[in-house]
Amino acid sequence: MLDKESVAHEYIPGGLLDHYSISQAYVAKLGFLRFELTESFKERFFSKEQVGGSSVSEFVTELYSLLSKSPHVMDIAPGKDELLNDLEKGRISFAVWPYEAAIALETFLKMRVVMPKRIREQLGIFPWSWNPEEFTVYFDGALFAVYAPVESVPILTDLGQITRDFLRETLSPSNKWDHVNGFGPTPIHPELYFILATPKSVAGNPPIKLPLINVAENDVIIIIPSEEPIDTIIGPLLHDMERGLFRFYIQRVFDQEFQAAVDALEQLNEQLSGRLAKYFKLPIVRRFFSTVSGDIRKLLGEMHTVLQEVSAAEIRLKRTQEEALGAIAKTTFLKGIEKYFAEHMKPHITIDRDAQLTTMNFAAEETSNFAIAQATLIAALVGAIIGGLLTAAAQYFLK
């Protein structure tokens, strides 16, 4: 039984502790891992002949093999044979994230993890934080949830980071993927606390009904009757992950795609600036015989293509942001911290299309006008040369 001072007053709705005592509390953290498949395995996995076939079984078998080899994983449920049988029978399937950022089973593996202090300190961030020796991890190949009992609320913990790095290091030694990495923000910053409460009096029903959800400082506090097993609460949490967190991290994938497209455009813009500077440094006469103007026009063609990619990526980013916020709003637990997710999904990169197009149009007009003059001059020179040759030939043959 936790004493009253173990839970900060802002984490408990007013008056609740007058009618309930806290029998147990848990902290949970949520996050995401990104798999990068090797080219050879990716080709087989996504081939028409293999999708849903033996390559999926290989993926699952590899996950189990690597997790089972860890000295810290005490047990995994369901067992490998049971999961493979469910896949074969079509009772569960798998999902491929956009841009092959991850492959997720449509079920969660449950693992009991025991980790000595030395390993926890290596994986943790703050040496003074609380990190338990034993904790429970749910993992579907992309999303993960971890929880453990705590003795106070709130508590400073690296449990999310430890789980992320434990999974990353455990799953990295494979010939089927190049590496496994975190994907920001992983884990998400807010803690989720599950607090089990017991009525102080058996006479009559307490005026405050449970379950109850409270939000304090971006943390989510779920207060449930103590007779409820913690596993019955994990089910709705995993459902929230599949519904809301899945969409949130997909939006993060599209954000990375948008950033990559903007970076590509900026690199081309730097090349354009350099070539324009080189072009204007050339004397007028030398410009007629330089290839710089042709290089600039070729570069402008590439920039128009990338600019279209930037626009398409931005549209996908905005669409997935709306989908993510809509999905989070329909969850049980995550909707209370919708502002946190909205803040992370705000675009941090802007592009001034008008200024970009003005520069590109100026470069196009300048080099195009010069190209016309260059072509006219070359045509005149060629005409003069051909005319001279014809005159000389006529004089020779008409002697």
C-alpha angles and dihedrals in degrees: 000000000000117000122236093256091058092076121057111240094236089059092060123061113246116276096011095110089055088068104026139046121210111244099175142353134200134192122214131192128194132205151141139247127205121216120203107199120212113255093246094050092041090054091053095040094054098037115116091242095052107038106115090004138090095324090062089052088050090052093050092044090051092051092051093044094053095042092047091052091059111102088213098059108087099180141351128209133232098032120241095252092049092050094046089050091051089051092049093048092048094242090128132018138187135248128219115215121225114282087012090281090153145347113228130193114224088237135052128247112222117215132182107213126195116187128178120234094253092059093043090053091050092052097038129085106214118044091206096053124107115252122168126228092226128038141155123244129195115196133173098182093274114027122051136189124191129186139177137171116267134196097215140028122250105025134176107239141162091202093122095049091044091053092047093051093041090055092043094052094041095050100037099081097082139116091214098065132031095222145328120233144173122259119212131289089028114178101020110242102239119087121222115216123197109200120190112210130194123201111248093215129040091201108098129338120295112251091234111072124214144254095057131173122209131177122212125172091341091307120120119224117195113191114197136171111276092234089067111097112233091238091065089060094046090063094065089042092056089046089054089051092052092047105036111012091047090058092043094056092043086058087052089053091053090046089058090049090052092049091050091052092049091048090052090051092049091052091052089046090055090051090050092051091050094049093046089052090050090047095053093046090061117095113249093252093050091050088067090062099035126103092211095098090052090049090051093052090048090050091050089056090055091047093053089052093049092044088057089050090052091052093047092048091049091052091050090048093053092045094051090046090057091046092049095049090046091051093046090051088059096052126100101227108015097055089075090066097040090129090061092056093043090054092052091048095054111116110254095185124068130185125204100218094180093055091043093051092045090056092045093047091049091051091046094048094045095049093039093054090047091046089056091050089045091051091047092051093046090048090050092048093046090047091050092048093047091045091051092049092049091049091049091047092049092050091049097049096041095055 
